[in-house]
Amino acid sequence: MPSLLIADDHPLFRAALKQAAREALGVVELFEAGTLEATLALLEAQPQVDLVLLDLHMPGNHGLAGLAAIRAQFPGVAVVVVSANDDPRVVRRALDHGAAGYLPKSTGLDELRAAITAVLASETWLPPALRASVARAQSAPGDADLAARLASLSPQQFRVLTLVAEGLLNKQIADRLGVQERTVKAHLTAIFERLGVRNRTQAGVVLRSLELSDPARQVEV
């Protein structure tokens, strides 16, 4: 039985995704999460999850950072990005960082069903209306290399990197993760080497480079 996690903070949209999943797959195990933290915790607790439908801009997520976190910590789980942003350059970046598919939030139920079915069959899926423009879109400079470097981090190293980007000190990170401070320092040494940076400031900048603006939450002035 396929197992899906719907990670989105809008209950009505989660309901639409659940309907599409049930219509596409029949019998399916469904989980829901409304924040990135809850998403990562659920994946830790439910290793059988096959597919995550991930909102780029739910609480705790900042653009592609959540996608990178899932791909680094749970590489066996397929991720379909769900976003109100249908800019072909953003879609290209999501694919370069390991997304198996991309769904604009304007997507109809038929395309939702098609996407879920295709990705669970180990295919990459994009809405037909976006395929040509995404094929023409160039990858952001360094994105493919950055994705590979982030994927080389262990799950614990990625957690450390995330907390560094939030501005926590080594002792605070150690307390948060329940490890010794020397362990955090060892992780940082490995992180710096794998990301090709010299210090925690540069490491934080690397992760924040994955942030994206959310067109659904921009206020016109």
TORTI-874035 format. One record per atom (N, C-alpha, C): x, y, z; residue number from 0; residue in three letters. Coordinates in steps of 0.001 Angstrom, whole numbers. Example, Ala and Ser with C-alpha at 12.3 -4.5 7.8 and 13.67 -1.06 7.14 Angstrom:
% residues 2
REC/13190/-5690/7800/0/ALA
REC/12300/-4500/7800/0/ALA
REC/13200/-3300/7800/0/ALA
REC/12850/-2250/7080/1/SER
REC/13670/-1060/7140/1/SER
REC/12900/30/7870/1/SER
***
This chain:
% residues 221
REC/848/-1199/0/0/MET
REC/0/0/0/0/MET
REC/882/1248/0/0/MET
REC/689/2166/-961/1/PRO
REC/1493/3389/-979/1/PRO
REC/1242/4231/264/1/PRO
REC/2264/4985/657/2/SER
REC/2163/5839/1834/2/SER
REC/2588/7254/1449/2/SER
REC/1699/8227/1690/3/LEU
REC/1936/9608/1295/3/LEU
REC/1872/10521/2503/3/LEU
REC/2727/11537/2493/4/LEU
REC/2694/12599/3500/4/LEU
REC/2370/13909/2796/4/LEU
REC/1297/14553/3215/5/ILE
REC/902/15850/2658/5/ILE
REC/1368/16929/3625/5/ILE
REC/2351/17705/3190/6/ALA
REC/2973/18712/4051/6/ALA
REC/2576/20102/3565/6/ALA
REC/1543/20651/4170/7/ASP
REC/1005/21942/3754/7/ASP
REC/232/22527/4930/7/ASP
REC/291/23847/5100/8/ASP
REC/-376/24461/6255/8/ASP
REC/-1792/24922/5956/8/ASP
REC/-2319/24645/4758/9/HIS
REC/-3684/25044/4419/9/HIS
REC/-4602/23817/4446/9/HIS
REC/-5496/23707/5419/10/PRO
REC/-6344/22512/5541/10/PRO
REC/-7163/22204/4293/10/PRO
REC/-7690/23230/3620/11/LEU
REC/-8509/22978/2434/11/LEU
REC/-7677/22387/1305/11/LEU
REC/-6455/22872/1155/12/PHE
REC/-5608/22326/101/12/PHE
REC/-5169/20910/456/12/PHE
REC/-4896/20657/1740/13/ARG
REC/-4575/19278/2146/13/ARG
REC/-5737/18348/1819/13/ARG
REC/-6949/18821/2024/14/ALA
REC/-8122/17997/1730/14/ALA
REC/-8202/17671/237/14/ALA
REC/-7884/18652/-612/15/ALA
REC/-7901/18420/-2058/15/ALA
REC/-6840/17405/-2454/15/ALA
REC/-5673/17520/-1846/16/LEU
REC/-4602/16569/-2147/16/LEU
REC/-4962/15159/-1680/16/LEU
REC/-5598/15052/-523/17/LYS
REC/-6022/13734/-36/17/LYS
REC/-7032/13107/-994/17/LYS
REC/-7970/13929/-1485/18/GLN
REC/-8964/13416/-2426/18/GLN
REC/-8286/12908/-3697/18/GLN
REC/-7338/13687/-4202/19/ALA
REC/-6637/13280/-5420/19/ALA
REC/-5860/11989/-5198/19/ALA
REC/-5208/11879/-4038/20/ALA
REC/-4431/10675/-3743/20/ALA
REC/-5329/9444/-3674/20/ALA
REC/-6462/9578/-3017/21/ARG
REC/-7377/8438/-2889/21/ARG
REC/-7952/8041/-4248/21/ARG
REC/-8275/9028/-5087/22/GLU
REC/-8830/8720/-6401/22/GLU
REC/-7776/8094/-7313/22/GLU
REC/-6523/8513/-7147/23/ALA
REC/-5456/7991/-7995/23/ALA
REC/-5029/6589/-7591/23/ALA
REC/-5025/6322/-6283/24/LEU
REC/-4403/5104/-5782/24/LEU
REC/-5365/4122/-5131/24/LEU
REC/-6574/4576/-4834/25/GLY
REC/-7500/3697/-4127/25/GLY
REC/-7106/3582/-2673/25/GLY
REC/-6562/2440/-2298/26/VAL
REC/-6120/2234/-924/26/VAL
REC/-4755/2897/-749/26/VAL
REC/-4664/3854/161/27/VAL
REC/-3425/4592/373/27/VAL
REC/-3344/5013/1834/27/VAL
REC/-2160/4975/2381/28/GLU
REC/-1926/5440/3744/28/GLU
REC/-1535/6917/3672/28/GLU
REC/-2286/7765/4376/29/LEU
REC/-2076/9205/4293/29/LEU
REC/-1676/9784/5647/29/LEU
REC/-685/10670/5615/30/PHE
REC/-283/11434/6788/30/PHE
REC/-324/12916/6422/30/PHE
REC/-462/13766/7442/31/GLU
REC/-501/15204/7211/31/GLU
REC/437/15917/8177/31/GLU
REC/998/17031/7714/32/ALA
REC/1821/17890/8566/32/ALA
REC/1647/19324/8100/32/ALA
REC/1682/20250/9066/33/GLY
REC/1459/21652/8736/33/GLY
REC/2675/22529/8869/33/GLY
REC/3812/21956/9305/34/THR
REC/5065/22699/9427/34/THR
REC/6205/21813/8947/34/THR
REC/7341/22430/8646/35/LEU
REC/8490/21627/8244/35/LEU
REC/8974/20769/9400/35/LEU
REC/8976/21314/10600/36/GLU
REC/9415/20539/11764/36/GLU
REC/8565/19285/11934/36/GLU
REC/7236/19439/11802/37/ALA
REC/6353/18284/11928/37/ALA
REC/6574/17292/10787/37/ALA
REC/6880/17805/9613/38/THR
REC/7150/16936/8458/38/THR
REC/8368/16061/8704/38/THR
REC/9452/16666/9168/39/LEU
REC/10673/15906/9422/39/LEU
REC/10477/14903/10556/39/LEU
REC/9729/15303/11587/40/ALA
REC/9466/14396/12699/40/ALA
REC/8632/13202/12242/40/ALA
REC/7661/13460/11386/41/LEU
REC/6802/12371/10922/41/LEU
REC/7581/11407/10026/41/LEU
REC/8453/11950/9181/42/LEU
REC/9274/11071/8350/42/LEU
REC/10205/10208/9202/42/LEU
REC/10685/10768/10295/43/GLU
REC/11523/9998/11217/43/GLU
REC/10726/8861/11849/43/GLU
REC/9462/9156/12186/44/ALA
REC/8628/8169/12880/44/ALA
REC/7966/7175/11928/44/ALA
REC/7830/7550/10647/45/GLN
REC/7123/6715/9675/45/GLN
REC/8020/6457/8464/45/GLN
REC/9002/5600/8616/46/PRO
REC/9974/5381/7526/46/PRO
REC/9371/4747/6282/46/PRO
REC/8126/4295/6369/47/GLN
REC/7510/3663/5199/47/GLN
REC/6971/4679/4198/47/GLN
REC/6987/5966/4518/48/VAL
REC/6436/6984/3607/48/VAL
REC/7177/6937/2275/48/VAL
REC/6408/6864/1179/49/ASP
REC/6977/6788/-171/49/ASP
REC/7118/8156/-825/49/ASP
REC/6185/9058/-518/50/LEU
REC/6103/10317/-1253/50/LEU
REC/5664/11436/-325/50/LEU
REC/6332/12587/-455/51/VAL
REC/5934/13797/261/51/VAL
REC/5462/14823/-753/51/VAL
REC/4288/15380/-523/52/LEU
REC/3809/16533/-1286/52/LEU
REC/4119/17751/-429/52/LEU
REC/5118/18527/-821/53/LEU
REC/5728/19539/43/53/LEU
REC/5418/20955/-409/53/LEU
REC/4756/21713/455/54/ASP
REC/4527/23138/239/54/ASP
REC/5839/23884/486/54/ASP
REC/6275/24680/-486/55/LEU
REC/7539/25396/-341/55/LEU
REC/7519/26445/763/55/LEU
REC/6337/26914/1131/56/HIS
REC/6278/28085/2003/56/HIS
REC/5458/27872/3274/56/HIS
REC/5331/26623/3730/57/MET
REC/4648/26416/4996/57/MET
REC/5572/26828/6146/57/MET
REC/5024/27022/7351/58/PRO
REC/5846/27475/8479/58/PRO
REC/7075/26607/8714/58/PRO
REC/8211/27265/8904/59/GLY
REC/9469/26565/9136/59/GLY
REC/10241/26272/7872/59/GLY
REC/9552/26361/6738/60/ASN
REC/10218/26122/5462/60/ASN
REC/10552/27461/4821/60/ASN
REC/11643/27512/4115/61/HIS
REC/12048/28748/3462/61/HIS
REC/12502/28413/2050/61/HIS
REC/11531/28344/1148/62/GLY
REC/11878/28030/-221/62/GLY
REC/12366/26609/-364/62/GLY
REC/13548/26450/-916/63/LEU
REC/14075/25131/-1218/63/LEU
REC/14788/24474/-46/63/LEU
REC/14896/25173/1082/64/ALA
REC/15625/24625/2225/64/ALA
REC/14948/23359/2758/64/ALA
REC/13617/23356/2819/65/GLY
REC/12911/22166/3290/65/GLY
REC/13099/20985/2364/65/GLY
REC/13072/21247/1062/66/LEU
REC/13340/20193/79/66/LEU
REC/14738/19630/292/66/LEU
REC/15710/20522/470/67/ALA
REC/17087/20067/696/67/ALA
REC/17186/19245/1975/67/ALA
REC/16462/19654/3019/68/ALA
REC/16495/18921/4285/68/ALA
REC/15953/17504/4118/68/ALA
REC/14837/17375/3431/69/ILE
REC/14246/16055/3244/69/ILE
REC/15151/15175/2387/69/ILE
REC/15695/15755/1301/70/ARG
REC/16552/14963/428/70/ARG
REC/17827/14523/1149/70/ARG
REC/18333/15373/2062/71/ALA
REC/19550/15013/2791/71/ALA
REC/19267/13982/3880/71/ALA
REC/18146/14162/4601/72/GLN
REC/17882/13310/5757/72/GLN
REC/17122/12038/5403/72/GLN
REC/16342/12080/4309/73/PHE
REC/15525/10919/3927/73/PHE
REC/15639/10708/2411/73/PHE
REC/16817/10316/1939/74/PRO
REC/17055/10261/489/74/PRO
REC/16191/9250/-251/74/PRO
REC/15600/8316/455/75/GLY
REC/14769/7334/-208/75/GLY
REC/13342/7779/-447/75/GLY
REC/12973/8946/46/76/VAL
REC/11605/9449/-78/76/VAL
REC/11508/10392/-1278/76/VAL
REC/10560/10156/-2153/77/ALA
REC/10335/11061/-3286/77/ALA
REC/9595/12310/-2795/77/ALA
REC/9920/13449/-3399/78/VAL
REC/9294/14710/-3006/78/VAL
REC/8726/15403/-4237/78/VAL
REC/7443/15748/-4168/79/VAL
REC/6818/16604/-5169/79/VAL
REC/6583/17963/-4521/79/VAL
REC/7151/19002/-5103/80/VAL
REC/6995/20350/-4569/80/VAL
REC/5636/20899/-4981/80/VAL
REC/4960/21537/-4027/81/VAL
REC/3666/22164/-4274/81/VAL
REC/3806/23643/-3936/81/VAL
REC/3486/24519/-4894/82/SER
REC/3724/25938/-4653/82/SER
REC/2816/26795/-5525/82/SER
REC/2517/28001/-5043/83/ALA
REC/1814/28979/-5858/83/ALA
REC/2742/29617/-6873/83/ALA
REC/4037/29392/-6737/84/ASN
REC/5045/29970/-7622/84/ASN
REC/5259/29041/-8815/84/ASN
REC/4883/29489/-10004/85/ASP
REC/5084/28658/-11193/85/ASP
REC/6130/29250/-12126/85/ASP
REC/7032/30058/-11579/86/ASP
REC/8151/30590/-12346/86/ASP
REC/9026/29425/-12829/86/ASP
REC/9247/29281/-14147/87/PRO
REC/10040/28153/-14649/87/PRO
REC/11431/28063/-14020/87/PRO
REC/12018/29214/-13649/88/ARG
REC/13346/29188/-13032/88/ARG
REC/13286/28557/-11650/88/ARG
REC/12193/28812/-10912/89/VAL
REC/12027/28191/-9599/89/VAL
REC/11793/26695/-9741/89/VAL
REC/10984/26319/-10729/90/VAL
REC/10740/24898/-10981/90/VAL
REC/12058/24197/-11324/90/VAL
REC/12869/24843/-12172/91/ARG
REC/14167/24272/-12543/91/ARG
REC/15043/24066/-11309/91/ARG
REC/15061/25042/-10409/92/ARG
REC/15859/24932/-9187/92/ARG
REC/15367/23776/-8320/92/ARG
REC/14045/23642/-8199/93/ALA
REC/13501/22541/-7385/93/ALA
REC/13920/21194/-7952/93/ALA
REC/13871/21039/-9265/94/LEU
REC/14294/19777/-9878/94/LEU
REC/15781/19544/-9661/94/LEU
REC/16582/20613/-9767/95/ASP
REC/18023/20468/-9563/95/ASP
REC/18345/20049/-8127/95/ASP
REC/17470/20419/-7184/96/HIS
REC/17694/20056/-5782/96/HIS
REC/16976/18766/-5390/96/HIS
REC/16543/18004/-6386/97/GLY
REC/16090/16656/-6103/97/GLY
REC/14595/16421/-6090/97/GLY
REC/13782/17422/-6439/98/ALA
REC/12333/17191/-6500/98/ALA
REC/12019/16217/-7627/98/ALA
REC/11066/15324/-7376/99/ALA
REC/10628/14378/-8395/99/ALA
REC/9500/14938/-9240/99/ALA
REC/8958/16070/-8834/100/GLY
REC/7875/16691/-9573/100/GLY
REC/7567/18052/-8993/100/GLY
REC/6723/18803/-9693/101/TYR
REC/6369/20161/-9277/101/TYR
REC/4912/20402/-9618/101/TYR
REC/4153/20861/-8619/102/LEU
REC/2723/21107/-8798/102/LEU
REC/2376/22549/-8422/102/LEU
REC/2010/23398/-9377/103/PRO
REC/1448/24700/-8993/103/PRO
REC/143/24490/-8237/103/PRO
REC/-153/25386/-7308/104/LYS
REC/-1366/25211/-6507/104/LYS
REC/-2643/25428/-7324/104/LYS
REC/-2489/25921/-8540/105/SER
REC/-3650/26070/-9430/105/SER
REC/-3958/24783/-10190/105/SER
REC/-3151/23749/-9973/106/THR
REC/-3316/22478/-10690/106/THR
REC/-4662/21846/-10381/106/THR
REC/-5316/21319/-11405/107/GLY
REC/-6595/20639/-11216/107/GLY
REC/-6420/19225/-10701/107/GLY
REC/-7527/18611/-10295/108/LEU
REC/-7477/17276/-9707/108/LEU
REC/-6939/16226/-10675/108/LEU
REC/-7257/16367/-11958/109/ASP
REC/-6767/15382/-12931/109/ASP
REC/-5242/15376/-12971/109/ASP
REC/-4645/16573/-12971/110/GLU
REC/-3189/16648/-13000/110/GLU
REC/-2580/16215/-11671/110/GLU
REC/-3264/16488/-10565/111/LEU
REC/-2789/15999/-9268/111/LEU
REC/-2711/14476/-9270/111/LEU
REC/-3758/13847/-9771/112/ARG
REC/-3763/12384/-9839/112/ARG
REC/-2653/11876/-10750/112/ARG
REC/-2473/12538/-11882/113/ALA
REC/-1431/12121/-12823/113/ALA
REC/-45/12259/-12200/113/ALA
REC/163/13337/-11459/114/ALA
REC/1463/13568/-10830/114/ALA
REC/1770/12493/-9796/114/ALA
REC/814/12212/-8930/115/ILE
REC/1027/11212/-7882/115/ILE
REC/1321/9848/-8491/115/ILE
REC/532/9466/-9503/116/THR
REC/722/8169/-10149/116/THR
REC/2101/8077/-10809/116/THR
REC/2508/9154/-11502/117/ALA
REC/3783/9141/-12224/117/ALA
REC/4961/9053/-11269/117/ALA
REC/4946/9846/-10211/118/VAL
REC/6089/9879/-9298/118/VAL
REC/6220/8557/-8549/118/VAL
REC/5110/7964/-8161/119/LEU
REC/5180/6671/-7493/119/LEU
REC/5669/5572/-8435/119/LEU
REC/5609/5830/-9747/120/ALA
REC/6160/4902/-10737/120/ALA
REC/7599/5273/-11097/120/ALA
REC/8220/6115/-10236/121/SER
REC/9627/6524/-10390/121/SER
REC/9854/7406/-11614/121/SER
REC/8819/8152/-12012/122/GLU
REC/8958/9099/-13106/122/GLU
REC/9004/10525/-12544/122/GLU
REC/9581/11434/-13332/123/THR
REC/9537/12853/-12995/123/THR
REC/8304/13463/-13653/123/THR
REC/7622/14364/-12922/124/TRP
REC/6370/14898/-13477/124/TRP
REC/6322/16412/-13359/124/TRP
REC/5901/17033/-14463/125/LEU
REC/5607/18461/-14495/125/LEU
REC/4282/18664/-15204/125/LEU
REC/3534/19720/-14872/126/PRO
REC/2313/20007/-15619/126/PRO
REC/2638/20240/-17087/126/PRO
REC/1843/19726/-18003/127/PRO
REC/2128/19920/-19429/127/PRO
REC/2352/21380/-19819/127/PRO
REC/1630/22299/-19178/128/ALA
REC/1751/23710/-19537/128/ALA
REC/3107/24302/-19169/128/ALA
REC/3847/23642/-18271/129/LEU
REC/5141/24170/-17832/129/LEU
REC/6337/23472/-18476/129/LEU
REC/6122/22361/-19114/130/ARG
REC/7253/21526/-19530/130/ARG
REC/8182/22241/-20509/130/ARG
REC/7639/22927/-21489/131/ALA
REC/8493/23579/-22474/131/ALA
REC/9299/24710/-21847/131/ALA
REC/8642/25536/-21019/132/SER
REC/9346/26681/-20424/132/SER
REC/10396/26224/-19412/132/SER
REC/10124/25154/-18671/133/VAL
REC/11109/24632/-17719/133/VAL
REC/12294/24027/-18468/133/VAL
REC/12031/23367/-19594/134/ALA
REC/13111/22792/-20397/134/ALA
REC/14047/23886/-20911/134/ALA
REC/13499/25078/-21167/135/ARG
REC/14325/26187/-21650/135/ARG
REC/15031/26925/-20522/135/ARG
REC/14522/26782/-19293/136/ALA
REC/15082/27527/-18165/136/ALA
REC/16459/26985/-17811/136/ALA
REC/17388/27887/-17565/137/GLN
REC/18731/27485/-17192/137/GLN
REC/18812/27270/-15690/137/GLN
REC/19608/26318/-15295/138/SER
REC/19844/26093/-13873/138/SER
REC/20539/27305/-13276/138/SER
REC/20227/27610/-12013/139/ALA
REC/20903/28695/-11323/139/ALA
REC/22373/28336/-11157/139/ALA
REC/23271/29309/-11312/140/PRO
REC/24703/29013/-11191/140/PRO
REC/25030/28325/-9865/140/PRO
REC/25671/27188/-9954/141/GLY
REC/26112/26484/-8754/141/GLY
REC/25061/25624/-8084/141/GLY
REC/23807/25636/-8573/142/ASP
REC/22756/24887/-7884/142/ASP
REC/23018/23380/-7890/142/ASP
REC/23422/22843/-9024/143/ALA
REC/23644/21397/-9098/143/ALA
REC/24772/20981/-8153/143/ALA
REC/25837/21785/-8112/144/ASP
REC/26955/21486/-7210/144/ASP
REC/26513/21608/-5756/144/ASP
REC/25733/22652/-5451/145/LEU
REC/25259/22839/-4079/145/LEU
REC/24362/21686/-3653/145/LEU
REC/23477/21257/-4546/146/ALA
REC/22593/20137/-4217/146/ALA
REC/23401/18892/-3885/146/ALA
REC/24460/18642/-4655/147/ALA
REC/25303/17469/-4396/147/ALA
REC/26030/17602/-3068/147/ALA
REC/26510/18802/-2759/148/ARG
REC/27215/19011/-1495/148/ARG
REC/26267/18831/-307/148/ARG
REC/25061/19379/-416/149/LEU
REC/24095/19224/673/149/LEU
REC/23698/17762/843/149/LEU
REC/23549/17064/-277/150/ALA
REC/23178/15648/-203/150/ALA
REC/24271/14804/435/150/ALA
REC/25517/15296/423/151/SER
REC/26623/14543/1022/151/SER
REC/26643/14636/2542/151/SER
REC/25864/15567/3111/152/LEU
REC/25815/15707/4561/152/LEU
REC/24993/14586/5169/152/LEU
REC/25395/14133/6339/153/SER
REC/24586/13172/7072/153/SER
REC/23356/13892/7626/153/SER
REC/22300/13148/8010/154/PRO
REC/21129/13796/8597/154/PRO
REC/21482/14690/9789/154/PRO
REC/22354/14224/10658/155/GLN
REC/22713/15026/11830/155/GLN
REC/23496/16270/11420/155/GLN
REC/24364/16138/10441/156/GLN
REC/25112/17297/9960/156/GLN
REC/24169/18333/9360/156/GLN
REC/23155/17876/8656/157/PHE
REC/22208/18837/8081/157/PHE
REC/21436/19546/9182/157/PHE
REC/21081/18822/10242/158/ARG
REC/20396/19464/11366/158/ARG
REC/21290/20533/11990/158/ARG
REC/22566/20225/12135/159/VAL
REC/23508/21202/12678/159/VAL
REC/23579/22422/11770/159/VAL
REC/23659/22203/10472/160/LEU
REC/23718/23313/9519/160/LEU
REC/22474/24191/9631/160/LEU
REC/21323/23574/9768/161/THR
REC/20087/24334/9893/161/THR
REC/20107/25221/11131/161/THR
REC/20586/24685/12233/162/LEU
REC/20629/25455/13472/162/LEU
REC/21687/26552/13409/162/LEU
REC/22787/26297/12713/163/VAL
REC/23790/27343/12494/163/VAL
REC/23166/28501/11710/163/VAL
REC/22398/28169/10678/164/ALA
REC/21750/29201/9869/164/ALA
REC/20747/30014/10686/164/ALA
REC/20187/29392/11732/165/GLU
REC/19256/30110/12617/165/GLU
REC/19983/30976/13633/165/GLU
REC/21316/30890/13682/166/GLY
REC/22109/31734/14561/166/GLY
REC/22448/31133/15911/166/GLY
REC/22214/29826/16099/167/LEU
REC/22513/29205/17387/167/LEU
REC/24015/28981/17543/167/LEU
REC/24482/29098/18784/168/LEU
REC/25878/28827/19116/168/LEU
REC/26081/27333/19336/168/LEU
REC/27336/26912/19372/169/ASN
REC/27623/25478/19495/169/ASN
REC/26970/24847/20715/169/ASN
REC/27045/25518/21850/170/LYS
REC/26453/24959/23069/170/LYS
REC/24935/24840/22928/170/LYS
REC/24319/25840/22298/171/GLN
REC/22866/25791/22093/171/GLN
REC/22491/24651/21154/171/GLN
REC/23300/24464/20129/172/ILE
REC/23036/23367/19200/172/ILE
REC/23188/22024/19912/172/ILE
REC/24234/21893/20726/173/ALA
REC/24452/20656/21471/173/ALA
REC/23265/20358/22381/173/ALA
REC/22766/21389/23078/174/ASP
REC/21613/21192/23958/174/ASP
REC/20377/20797/23157/174/ASP
REC/20186/21449/22019/175/ARG
REC/19004/21158/21198/175/ARG
REC/19026/19716/20680/175/ARG
REC/20203/19244/20304/176/LEU
REC/20314/17908/19704/176/LEU
REC/20632/16815/20720/176/LEU
REC/20924/17213/21961/177/GLY
REC/21228/16226/22985/177/GLY
REC/22561/15539/22780/177/GLY
REC/23569/16305/22320/178/VAL
REC/24899/15742/22092/178/VAL
REC/25941/16605/22804/178/VAL
REC/27178/16146/22806/179/GLN
REC/28260/16918/23397/179/GLN
REC/28665/18067/22463/179/GLN
REC/29180/19146/23063/180/GLU
REC/29599/20280/22252/180/GLU
REC/30733/19898/21302/180/GLU
REC/31598/18994/21728/181/ARG
REC/32687/18569/20849/181/ARG
REC/32145/17834/19617/181/ARG
REC/31007/17171/19788/182/THR
REC/30383/16507/18643/182/THR
REC/29901/17528/17625/182/THR
REC/29322/18618/18111/183/VAL
REC/28880/19695/17224/183/VAL
REC/30072/20264/16464/183/VAL
REC/31183/20478/17167/184/LYS
REC/32384/21018/16520/184/LYS
REC/32891/20069/15437/184/LYS
REC/32831/18779/15700/185/ALA
REC/33258/17799/14697/185/ALA
REC/32343/17848/13473/185/ALA
REC/31041/17975/13725/186/HIS
REC/30101/18092/12609/186/HIS
REC/30389/19353/11801/186/HIS
REC/30679/20445/12478/187/LEU
REC/30943/21696/11770/187/LEU
REC/32184/21581/10890/187/LEU
REC/33198/20922/11389/188/THR
REC/34404/20723/10579/188/THR
REC/34066/19984/9285/188/THR
REC/33261/18933/9405/189/ALA
REC/32867/18163/8224/189/ALA
REC/31977/18995/7300/189/ALA
REC/31064/19773/7888/190/ILE
REC/30157/20612/7101/190/ILE
REC/30947/21638/6293/190/ILE
REC/31881/22313/6947/191/PHE
REC/32682/23320/6247/191/PHE
REC/33424/22702/5070/191/PHE
REC/33987/21517/5303/192/GLU
REC/34747/20859/4238/192/GLU
REC/33849/20478/3072/192/GLU
REC/32694/19913/3368/193/ARG
REC/31818/19432/2297/193/ARG
REC/31145/20571/1539/193/ARG
REC/30895/21681/2212/194/LEU
REC/30272/22822/1535/194/LEU
REC/31296/23763/915/194/LEU
REC/32561/23548/1219/195/GLY
REC/33586/24405/673/195/GLY
REC/33569/25807/1255/195/GLY
REC/33269/25912/2559/196/VAL
REC/33237/27207/3240/196/VAL
REC/34247/27189/4390/196/VAL
REC/34497/28393/4952/197/ARG
REC/35530/28508/5980/197/ARG
REC/34974/28698/7386/197/ARG
REC/33736/29151/7500/198/ASN
REC/33216/29449/8825/198/ASN
REC/31701/29305/8857/198/ASN
REC/31114/29447/10050/199/ARG
REC/29682/29250/10240/199/ARG
REC/28869/30324/9529/199/ARG
REC/29405/31532/9399/200/THR
REC/28678/32582/8686/200/THR
REC/28483/32197/7223/200/THR
REC/29557/31737/6595/201/GLN
REC/29463/31308/5204/201/GLN
REC/28541/30093/5051/201/GLN
REC/28580/29183/6026/202/ALA
REC/27707/28008/5975/202/ALA
REC/26240/28422/6038/202/ALA
REC/25925/29390/6921/203/GLY
REC/24561/29881/7015/203/GLY
REC/24101/30548/5739/203/GLY
REC/25009/31275/5094/204/VAL
REC/24682/31941/3830/204/VAL
REC/24329/30909/2760/204/VAL
REC/25042/29794/2748/205/VAL
REC/24767/28737/1774/205/VAL
REC/23331/28254/1913/205/VAL
REC/22907/27985/3135/206/LEU
REC/21549/27478/3328/206/LEU
REC/20515/28552/3006/206/LEU
REC/20789/29786/3394/207/ARG
REC/19826/30861/3130/207/ARG
REC/19722/31202/1645/207/ARG
REC/20697/30753/849/208/SER
REC/20615/30988/-591/208/SER
REC/19462/30216/-1221/208/SER
REC/18895/29278/-482/209/LEU
REC/17775/28482/-990/209/LEU
REC/16426/29132/-720/209/LEU
REC/16409/30266/-31/210/GLU
REC/15150/30939/275/210/GLU
REC/14529/31492/-997/210/GLU
REC/13196/31485/-1033/211/LEU
REC/12433/32012/-2156/211/LEU
REC/11306/32883/-1629/211/LEU
REC/10924/33881/-2395/212/SER
REC/9754/34669/-2022/212/SER
REC/8493/33872/-2340/212/SER
REC/7455/34113/-1577/213/ASP
REC/6180/33418/-1754/213/ASP
REC/5192/34374/-2403/213/ASP
REC/4854/34174/-3694/214/PRO
REC/3953/35101/-4355/214/PRO
REC/2560/35130/-3748/214/PRO
REC/2169/34052/-3084/215/ALA
REC/837/34018/-2478/215/ALA
REC/753/34884/-1243/215/ALA
REC/1915/35255/-665/216/ARG
REC/1904/36010/573/216/ARG
REC/2537/37390/414/216/ARG
REC/2811/37780/-830/217/GLN
REC/3331/39116/-1067/217/GLN
REC/2190/40113/-1057/217/GLN
REC/2444/41257/-478/218/VAL
REC/1407/42296/-371/218/VAL
REC/1742/43405/-1356/218/VAL
REC/777/43722/-2197/219/GLU
REC/980/44788/-3158/219/GLU
REC/883/46137/-2437/219/GLU
REC/1738/47079/-2824/220/VAL
REC/1726/48422/-2257/220/VAL
REC/1607/49438/-3369/220/VAL
***
